[in-house]
């Protein structure tokens, strides 16, 4: 699976942004998808994930209630809708995919097989 993330940019605090992750090479049906981020000077951290069935989603506590992960199987694309953005959301955002990951490992960066190149989101105060 090849993943191409896009949609990053510079926004003001409290604004919204939607990231996209277009997949190629195989269908995302039956594939778990996720988003991680890496802020300047920090380690990469889990943001959100959708299980292989697409029906179960989980979020980090930092983004729960503000971010929503979704997918469009017809377009083979995963989205991350980010609302009420804060300066601390500034980071490079990476999309991930894995056809065999188990639900209990969705937050584990090392468990994911496929990664996109990252897209930078900058939130100014």
Rosetta constraint file for C-alpha pairs under 8 A:
AtomPair CA 1 CA 23 HARMONIC 6.53 0.50
AtomPair CA 1 CA 24 HARMONIC 5.76 0.50
AtomPair CA 1 CA 25 HARMONIC 4.86 0.50
AtomPair CA 1 CA 26 HARMONIC 5.94 0.50
AtomPair CA 1 CA 97 HARMONIC 7.73 0.50
AtomPair CA 1 CA 114 HARMONIC 6.54 0.50
AtomPair CA 2 CA 23 HARMONIC 5.60 0.50
AtomPair CA 2 CA 24 HARMONIC 5.16 0.50
AtomPair CA 2 CA 25 HARMONIC 6.12 0.50
AtomPair CA 2 CA 114 HARMONIC 7.25 0.50
AtomPair CA 2 CA 115 HARMONIC 7.64 0.50
AtomPair CA 2 CA 116 HARMONIC 7.11 0.50
AtomPair CA 3 CA 21 HARMONIC 6.22 0.50
AtomPair CA 3 CA 22 HARMONIC 5.69 0.50
AtomPair CA 3 CA 23 HARMONIC 4.66 0.50
AtomPair CA 3 CA 24 HARMONIC 6.60 0.50
AtomPair CA 3 CA 95 HARMONIC 7.22 0.50
AtomPair CA 3 CA 96 HARMONIC 7.51 0.50
AtomPair CA 3 CA 114 HARMONIC 7.47 0.50
AtomPair CA 3 CA 115 HARMONIC 6.32 0.50
AtomPair CA 3 CA 116 HARMONIC 4.51 0.50
AtomPair CA 3 CA 117 HARMONIC 7.46 0.50
AtomPair CA 4 CA 21 HARMONIC 5.31 0.50
AtomPair CA 4 CA 22 HARMONIC 5.16 0.50
AtomPair CA 4 CA 23 HARMONIC 6.51 0.50
AtomPair CA 4 CA 116 HARMONIC 5.31 0.50
AtomPair CA 4 CA 117 HARMONIC 6.53 0.50
AtomPair CA 4 CA 118 HARMONIC 7.98 0.50
AtomPair CA 5 CA 19 HARMONIC 7.13 0.50
AtomPair CA 5 CA 20 HARMONIC 5.62 0.50
AtomPair CA 5 CA 21 HARMONIC 4.23 0.50
AtomPair CA 5 CA 22 HARMONIC 6.47 0.50
AtomPair CA 5 CA 94 HARMONIC 7.04 0.50
AtomPair CA 5 CA 95 HARMONIC 6.56 0.50
AtomPair CA 5 CA 116 HARMONIC 5.91 0.50
AtomPair CA 5 CA 117 HARMONIC 6.53 0.50
AtomPair CA 5 CA 118 HARMONIC 5.94 0.50
AtomPair CA 5 CA 119 HARMONIC 6.04 0.50
AtomPair CA 6 CA 19 HARMONIC 5.83 0.50
AtomPair CA 6 CA 20 HARMONIC 5.29 0.50
AtomPair CA 6 CA 21 HARMONIC 6.33 0.50
AtomPair CA 6 CA 118 HARMONIC 7.77 0.50
AtomPair CA 6 CA 119 HARMONIC 5.80 0.50
AtomPair CA 7 CA 17 HARMONIC 7.49 0.50
AtomPair CA 7 CA 18 HARMONIC 6.20 0.50
AtomPair CA 7 CA 19 HARMONIC 4.54 0.50
AtomPair CA 7 CA 20 HARMONIC 6.01 0.50
AtomPair CA 7 CA 119 HARMONIC 7.03 0.50
AtomPair CA 8 CA 17 HARMONIC 7.56 0.50
AtomPair CA 8 CA 18 HARMONIC 7.80 0.50
AtomPair CA 8 CA 19 HARMONIC 6.32 0.50
AtomPair CA 8 CA 119 HARMONIC 5.23 0.50
AtomPair CA 8 CA 120 HARMONIC 5.08 0.50
AtomPair CA 8 CA 121 HARMONIC 4.81 0.50
AtomPair CA 8 CA 122 HARMONIC 7.84 0.50
AtomPair CA 9 CA 120 HARMONIC 6.27 0.50
AtomPair CA 9 CA 121 HARMONIC 5.05 0.50
AtomPair CA 9 CA 122 HARMONIC 6.12 0.50
AtomPair CA 10 CA 121 HARMONIC 6.11 0.50
AtomPair CA 10 CA 122 HARMONIC 4.68 0.50
AtomPair CA 10 CA 123 HARMONIC 5.89 0.50
AtomPair CA 10 CA 124 HARMONIC 7.36 0.50
AtomPair CA 11 CA 15 HARMONIC 6.43 0.50
AtomPair CA 11 CA 16 HARMONIC 7.67 0.50
AtomPair CA 11 CA 17 HARMONIC 7.80 0.50
AtomPair CA 11 CA 121 HARMONIC 7.88 0.50
AtomPair CA 11 CA 122 HARMONIC 6.34 0.50
AtomPair CA 11 CA 123 HARMONIC 5.05 0.50
AtomPair CA 11 CA 124 HARMONIC 6.29 0.50
AtomPair CA 12 CA 85 HARMONIC 7.65 0.50
AtomPair CA 12 CA 123 HARMONIC 5.41 0.50
AtomPair CA 12 CA 124 HARMONIC 4.86 0.50
AtomPair CA 12 CA 125 HARMONIC 6.06 0.50
AtomPair CA 13 CA 84 HARMONIC 6.90 0.50
AtomPair CA 13 CA 85 HARMONIC 5.26 0.50
AtomPair CA 13 CA 86 HARMONIC 5.01 0.50
AtomPair CA 13 CA 87 HARMONIC 6.26 0.50
AtomPair CA 13 CA 123 HARMONIC 5.76 0.50
AtomPair CA 13 CA 124 HARMONIC 5.74 0.50
AtomPair CA 13 CA 125 HARMONIC 5.25 0.50
AtomPair CA 14 CA 83 HARMONIC 7.04 0.50
AtomPair CA 14 CA 84 HARMONIC 4.03 0.50
AtomPair CA 14 CA 85 HARMONIC 4.81 0.50
AtomPair CA 14 CA 86 HARMONIC 6.33 0.50
AtomPair CA 15 CA 83 HARMONIC 6.30 0.50
AtomPair CA 15 CA 84 HARMONIC 5.44 0.50
AtomPair CA 15 CA 85 HARMONIC 5.63 0.50
AtomPair CA 16 CA 81 HARMONIC 7.51 0.50
AtomPair CA 16 CA 82 HARMONIC 5.45 0.50
AtomPair CA 16 CA 83 HARMONIC 4.34 0.50
AtomPair CA 16 CA 84 HARMONIC 6.01 0.50
AtomPair CA 16 CA 85 HARMONIC 6.17 0.50
AtomPair CA 17 CA 81 HARMONIC 6.19 0.50
AtomPair CA 17 CA 82 HARMONIC 5.23 0.50
AtomPair CA 17 CA 83 HARMONIC 6.65 0.50
AtomPair CA 18 CA 79 HARMONIC 6.76 0.50
AtomPair CA 18 CA 80 HARMONIC 5.59 0.50
AtomPair CA 18 CA 81 HARMONIC 4.40 0.50
AtomPair CA 18 CA 82 HARMONIC 5.85 0.50
AtomPair CA 19 CA 79 HARMONIC 5.52 0.50
AtomPair CA 19 CA 80 HARMONIC 5.02 0.50
AtomPair CA 19 CA 81 HARMONIC 6.43 0.50
AtomPair CA 19 CA 82 HARMONIC 7.88 0.50
AtomPair CA 20 CA 77 HARMONIC 6.71 0.50
AtomPair CA 20 CA 78 HARMONIC 5.80 0.50
AtomPair CA 20 CA 79 HARMONIC 4.57 0.50
AtomPair CA 20 CA 80 HARMONIC 6.55 0.50
AtomPair CA 21 CA 77 HARMONIC 5.44 0.50
AtomPair CA 21 CA 78 HARMONIC 5.02 0.50
AtomPair CA 21 CA 79 HARMONIC 6.21 0.50
AtomPair CA 21 CA 95 HARMONIC 6.37 0.50
AtomPair CA 21 CA 116 HARMONIC 7.66 0.50
AtomPair CA 22 CA 75 HARMONIC 7.80 0.50
AtomPair CA 22 CA 76 HARMONIC 6.21 0.50
AtomPair CA 22 CA 77 HARMONIC 4.44 0.50
AtomPair CA 22 CA 78 HARMONIC 6.55 0.50
AtomPair CA 23 CA 27 HARMONIC 7.60 0.50
AtomPair CA 23 CA 28 HARMONIC 7.33 0.50
AtomPair CA 23 CA 76 HARMONIC 5.67 0.50
AtomPair CA 23 CA 77 HARMONIC 5.89 0.50
AtomPair CA 23 CA 78 HARMONIC 7.97 0.50
AtomPair CA 24 CA 76 HARMONIC 7.46 0.50
AtomPair CA 27 CA 31 HARMONIC 7.91 0.50
AtomPair CA 27 CA 73 HARMONIC 7.53 0.50
AtomPair CA 27 CA 76 HARMONIC 6.28 0.50
AtomPair CA 28 CA 32 HARMONIC 7.68 0.50
AtomPair CA 28 CA 73 HARMONIC 6.41 0.50
AtomPair CA 28 CA 76 HARMONIC 5.92 0.50
AtomPair CA 28 CA 77 HARMONIC 7.83 0.50
AtomPair CA 29 CA 52 HARMONIC 7.43 0.50
AtomPair CA 29 CA 53 HARMONIC 7.39 0.50
AtomPair CA 29 CA 73 HARMONIC 6.55 0.50
AtomPair CA 30 CA 52 HARMONIC 4.67 0.50
AtomPair CA 30 CA 53 HARMONIC 5.44 0.50
AtomPair CA 30 CA 54 HARMONIC 7.53 0.50
AtomPair CA 30 CA 99 HARMONIC 6.57 0.50
AtomPair CA 31 CA 51 HARMONIC 7.30 0.50
AtomPair CA 31 CA 52 HARMONIC 4.42 0.50
AtomPair CA 31 CA 53 HARMONIC 7.14 0.50
AtomPair CA 31 CA 54 HARMONIC 7.90 0.50
AtomPair CA 31 CA 97 HARMONIC 6.56 0.50
AtomPair CA 31 CA 98 HARMONIC 5.64 0.50
AtomPair CA 31 CA 99 HARMONIC 4.32 0.50
AtomPair CA 31 CA 100 HARMONIC 7.31 0.50
AtomPair CA 32 CA 49 HARMONIC 7.30 0.50
AtomPair CA 32 CA 50 HARMONIC 5.63 0.50
AtomPair CA 32 CA 51 HARMONIC 4.61 0.50
AtomPair CA 32 CA 52 HARMONIC 3.93 0.50
AtomPair CA 32 CA 53 HARMONIC 7.27 0.50
AtomPair CA 32 CA 54 HARMONIC 7.03 0.50
AtomPair CA 32 CA 97 HARMONIC 5.58 0.50
AtomPair CA 32 CA 98 HARMONIC 5.32 0.50
AtomPair CA 32 CA 99 HARMONIC 6.01 0.50
AtomPair CA 32 CA 100 HARMONIC 7.74 0.50
AtomPair CA 32 CA 101 HARMONIC 6.97 0.50
AtomPair CA 33 CA 49 HARMONIC 5.65 0.50
AtomPair CA 33 CA 50 HARMONIC 5.30 0.50
AtomPair CA 33 CA 51 HARMONIC 6.77 0.50
AtomPair CA 33 CA 52 HARMONIC 7.37 0.50
AtomPair CA 33 CA 78 HARMONIC 7.33 0.50
AtomPair CA 33 CA 95 HARMONIC 7.29 0.50
AtomPair CA 33 CA 96 HARMONIC 5.51 0.50
AtomPair CA 33 CA 97 HARMONIC 4.37 0.50
AtomPair CA 33 CA 98 HARMONIC 6.57 0.50
AtomPair CA 34 CA 47 HARMONIC 7.58 0.50
AtomPair CA 34 CA 48 HARMONIC 5.53 0.50
AtomPair CA 34 CA 49 HARMONIC 3.91 0.50
AtomPair CA 34 CA 50 HARMONIC 6.08 0.50
AtomPair CA 34 CA 69 HARMONIC 7.81 0.50
AtomPair CA 34 CA 95 HARMONIC 5.63 0.50
AtomPair CA 34 CA 96 HARMONIC 4.95 0.50
AtomPair CA 34 CA 97 HARMONIC 6.30 0.50
AtomPair CA 34 CA 106 HARMONIC 7.75 0.50
AtomPair CA 35 CA 46 HARMONIC 6.62 0.50
AtomPair CA 35 CA 47 HARMONIC 5.42 0.50
AtomPair CA 35 CA 48 HARMONIC 5.26 0.50
AtomPair CA 35 CA 49 HARMONIC 6.23 0.50
AtomPair CA 35 CA 80 HARMONIC 7.67 0.50
AtomPair CA 35 CA 93 HARMONIC 6.76 0.50
AtomPair CA 35 CA 94 HARMONIC 5.55 0.50
AtomPair CA 35 CA 95 HARMONIC 4.49 0.50
AtomPair CA 35 CA 96 HARMONIC 5.99 0.50
AtomPair CA 36 CA 44 HARMONIC 6.56 0.50
AtomPair CA 36 CA 45 HARMONIC 5.44 0.50
AtomPair CA 36 CA 46 HARMONIC 4.48 0.50
AtomPair CA 36 CA 47 HARMONIC 4.92 0.50
AtomPair CA 36 CA 48 HARMONIC 7.00 0.50
AtomPair CA 36 CA 93 HARMONIC 5.80 0.50
AtomPair CA 36 CA 94 HARMONIC 5.18 0.50
AtomPair CA 36 CA 95 HARMONIC 6.44 0.50
AtomPair CA 36 CA 96 HARMONIC 7.67 0.50
AtomPair CA 36 CA 109 HARMONIC 7.91 0.50
AtomPair CA 37 CA 44 HARMONIC 5.38 0.50
AtomPair CA 37 CA 45 HARMONIC 5.43 0.50
AtomPair CA 37 CA 46 HARMONIC 6.59 0.50
AtomPair CA 37 CA 47 HARMONIC 6.65 0.50
AtomPair CA 37 CA 91 HARMONIC 5.84 0.50
AtomPair CA 37 CA 92 HARMONIC 5.42 0.50
AtomPair CA 37 CA 93 HARMONIC 4.27 0.50
AtomPair CA 37 CA 94 HARMONIC 5.83 0.50
AtomPair CA 38 CA 42 HARMONIC 6.24 0.50
AtomPair CA 38 CA 43 HARMONIC 5.83 0.50
AtomPair CA 38 CA 44 HARMONIC 4.17 0.50
AtomPair CA 38 CA 45 HARMONIC 6.23 0.50
AtomPair CA 38 CA 91 HARMONIC 5.15 0.50
AtomPair CA 38 CA 92 HARMONIC 5.26 0.50
AtomPair CA 38 CA 93 HARMONIC 6.59 0.50
AtomPair CA 39 CA 43 HARMONIC 7.18 0.50
AtomPair CA 39 CA 44 HARMONIC 7.21 0.50
AtomPair CA 39 CA 89 HARMONIC 7.82 0.50
AtomPair CA 39 CA 90 HARMONIC 6.19 0.50
AtomPair CA 39 CA 91 HARMONIC 4.08 0.50
AtomPair CA 39 CA 92 HARMONIC 6.37 0.50
AtomPair CA 40 CA 91 HARMONIC 6.65 0.50
AtomPair CA 45 CA 109 HARMONIC 7.54 0.50
AtomPair CA 46 CA 59 HARMONIC 7.92 0.50
AtomPair CA 46 CA 60 HARMONIC 6.49 0.50
AtomPair CA 46 CA 107 HARMONIC 5.67 0.50
AtomPair CA 46 CA 108 HARMONIC 7.44 0.50
AtomPair CA 46 CA 109 HARMONIC 7.09 0.50
AtomPair CA 47 CA 59 HARMONIC 5.77 0.50
AtomPair CA 47 CA 60 HARMONIC 5.21 0.50
AtomPair CA 47 CA 63 HARMONIC 6.95 0.50
AtomPair CA 48 CA 57 HARMONIC 7.22 0.50
AtomPair CA 48 CA 58 HARMONIC 5.60 0.50
AtomPair CA 48 CA 59 HARMONIC 4.32 0.50
AtomPair CA 48 CA 60 HARMONIC 6.29 0.50
AtomPair CA 48 CA 68 HARMONIC 7.80 0.50
AtomPair CA 48 CA 69 HARMONIC 6.53 0.50
AtomPair CA 48 CA 107 HARMONIC 7.92 0.50
AtomPair CA 49 CA 57 HARMONIC 5.57 0.50
AtomPair CA 49 CA 58 HARMONIC 5.47 0.50
AtomPair CA 49 CA 59 HARMONIC 6.66 0.50
AtomPair CA 49 CA 69 HARMONIC 6.82 0.50
AtomPair CA 49 CA 106 HARMONIC 6.47 0.50
AtomPair CA 49 CA 107 HARMONIC 7.65 0.50
AtomPair CA 50 CA 54 HARMONIC 5.40 0.50
AtomPair CA 50 CA 55 HARMONIC 7.05 0.50
AtomPair CA 50 CA 56 HARMONIC 5.65 0.50
AtomPair CA 50 CA 57 HARMONIC 4.40 0.50
AtomPair CA 50 CA 58 HARMONIC 6.67 0.50
AtomPair CA 50 CA 69 HARMONIC 6.96 0.50
AtomPair CA 50 CA 70 HARMONIC 7.49 0.50
AtomPair CA 51 CA 55 HARMONIC 6.51 0.50
AtomPair CA 51 CA 56 HARMONIC 5.25 0.50
AtomPair CA 51 CA 57 HARMONIC 6.27 0.50
AtomPair CA 51 CA 103 HARMONIC 6.41 0.50
AtomPair CA 51 CA 106 HARMONIC 7.80 0.50
AtomPair CA 52 CA 99 HARMONIC 6.96 0.50
AtomPair CA 52 CA 100 HARMONIC 7.98 0.50
AtomPair CA 52 CA 101 HARMONIC 7.97 0.50
AtomPair CA 54 CA 71 HARMONIC 7.68 0.50
AtomPair CA 57 CA 69 HARMONIC 7.35 0.50
AtomPair CA 59 CA 63 HARMONIC 6.53 0.50
AtomPair CA 59 CA 64 HARMONIC 5.45 0.50
AtomPair CA 60 CA 64 HARMONIC 6.01 0.50
AtomPair CA 63 CA 67 HARMONIC 5.57 0.50
AtomPair CA 66 CA 82 HARMONIC 6.12 0.50
AtomPair CA 66 CA 83 HARMONIC 5.12 0.50
AtomPair CA 66 CA 84 HARMONIC 6.25 0.50
AtomPair CA 66 CA 85 HARMONIC 7.81 0.50
AtomPair CA 67 CA 80 HARMONIC 6.68 0.50
AtomPair CA 67 CA 81 HARMONIC 5.45 0.50
AtomPair CA 67 CA 82 HARMONIC 4.47 0.50
AtomPair CA 67 CA 83 HARMONIC 6.02 0.50
AtomPair CA 68 CA 79 HARMONIC 7.95 0.50
AtomPair CA 68 CA 80 HARMONIC 5.63 0.50
AtomPair CA 68 CA 81 HARMONIC 5.06 0.50
AtomPair CA 68 CA 82 HARMONIC 6.65 0.50
AtomPair CA 69 CA 78 HARMONIC 7.32 0.50
AtomPair CA 69 CA 79 HARMONIC 5.66 0.50
AtomPair CA 69 CA 80 HARMONIC 4.62 0.50
AtomPair CA 69 CA 81 HARMONIC 6.43 0.50
AtomPair CA 70 CA 78 HARMONIC 5.82 0.50
AtomPair CA 70 CA 79 HARMONIC 5.21 0.50
AtomPair CA 70 CA 80 HARMONIC 6.57 0.50
AtomPair CA 71 CA 76 HARMONIC 7.48 0.50
AtomPair CA 71 CA 77 HARMONIC 5.73 0.50
AtomPair CA 71 CA 78 HARMONIC 4.22 0.50
AtomPair CA 71 CA 79 HARMONIC 5.84 0.50
AtomPair CA 72 CA 76 HARMONIC 5.85 0.50
AtomPair CA 72 CA 77 HARMONIC 5.40 0.50
AtomPair CA 72 CA 78 HARMONIC 6.37 0.50
AtomPair CA 73 CA 77 HARMONIC 6.48 0.50
AtomPair CA 85 CA 89 HARMONIC 6.49 0.50
AtomPair CA 85 CA 123 HARMONIC 6.82 0.50
AtomPair CA 86 CA 90 HARMONIC 7.61 0.50
AtomPair CA 86 CA 123 HARMONIC 6.19 0.50
AtomPair CA 86 CA 124 HARMONIC 7.75 0.50
AtomPair CA 86 CA 125 HARMONIC 7.53 0.50
AtomPair CA 87 CA 122 HARMONIC 7.37 0.50
AtomPair CA 87 CA 123 HARMONIC 4.67 0.50
AtomPair CA 87 CA 124 HARMONIC 5.57 0.50
AtomPair CA 87 CA 125 HARMONIC 6.01 0.50
AtomPair CA 88 CA 123 HARMONIC 7.53 0.50
AtomPair CA 89 CA 121 HARMONIC 7.61 0.50
AtomPair CA 89 CA 122 HARMONIC 7.52 0.50
AtomPair CA 89 CA 123 HARMONIC 6.69 0.50
AtomPair CA 90 CA 120 HARMONIC 7.72 0.50
AtomPair CA 90 CA 121 HARMONIC 5.39 0.50
AtomPair CA 90 CA 122 HARMONIC 4.58 0.50
AtomPair CA 90 CA 123 HARMONIC 5.40 0.50
AtomPair CA 91 CA 120 HARMONIC 5.93 0.50
AtomPair CA 91 CA 121 HARMONIC 5.51 0.50
AtomPair CA 91 CA 122 HARMONIC 6.61 0.50
AtomPair CA 92 CA 118 HARMONIC 5.76 0.50
AtomPair CA 92 CA 119 HARMONIC 5.31 0.50
AtomPair CA 92 CA 120 HARMONIC 4.22 0.50
AtomPair CA 92 CA 121 HARMONIC 6.03 0.50
AtomPair CA 93 CA 118 HARMONIC 5.15 0.50
AtomPair CA 93 CA 119 HARMONIC 5.23 0.50
AtomPair CA 93 CA 120 HARMONIC 6.15 0.50
AtomPair CA 93 CA 121 HARMONIC 7.10 0.50
AtomPair CA 94 CA 115 HARMONIC 6.80 0.50
AtomPair CA 94 CA 116 HARMONIC 5.76 0.50
AtomPair CA 94 CA 117 HARMONIC 6.50 0.50
AtomPair CA 94 CA 118 HARMONIC 4.34 0.50
AtomPair CA 94 CA 119 HARMONIC 6.63 0.50
AtomPair CA 95 CA 115 HARMONIC 5.87 0.50
AtomPair CA 95 CA 116 HARMONIC 5.29 0.50
AtomPair CA 95 CA 117 HARMONIC 7.93 0.50
AtomPair CA 95 CA 118 HARMONIC 7.03 0.50
AtomPair CA 96 CA 112 HARMONIC 6.62 0.50
AtomPair CA 96 CA 113 HARMONIC 7.51 0.50
AtomPair CA 96 CA 114 HARMONIC 5.44 0.50
AtomPair CA 96 CA 115 HARMONIC 4.55 0.50
AtomPair CA 96 CA 116 HARMONIC 6.32 0.50
AtomPair CA 97 CA 112 HARMONIC 6.43 0.50
AtomPair CA 97 CA 113 HARMONIC 6.57 0.50
AtomPair CA 97 CA 114 HARMONIC 5.13 0.50
AtomPair CA 97 CA 115 HARMONIC 6.66 0.50
AtomPair CA 98 CA 112 HARMONIC 5.63 0.50
AtomPair CA 98 CA 113 HARMONIC 5.49 0.50
AtomPair CA 98 CA 114 HARMONIC 6.20 0.50
AtomPair CA 101 CA 105 HARMONIC 6.62 0.50
AtomPair CA 101 CA 106 HARMONIC 7.03 0.50
AtomPair CA 101 CA 111 HARMONIC 6.68 0.50
AtomPair CA 101 CA 112 HARMONIC 6.87 0.50
AtomPair CA 102 CA 106 HARMONIC 6.81 0.50
AtomPair CA 105 CA 111 HARMONIC 6.33 0.50
AtomPair CA 106 CA 111 HARMONIC 7.30 0.50
AtomPair CA 106 CA 112 HARMONIC 7.83 0.50
AtomPair CA 108 CA 112 HARMONIC 7.46 0.50
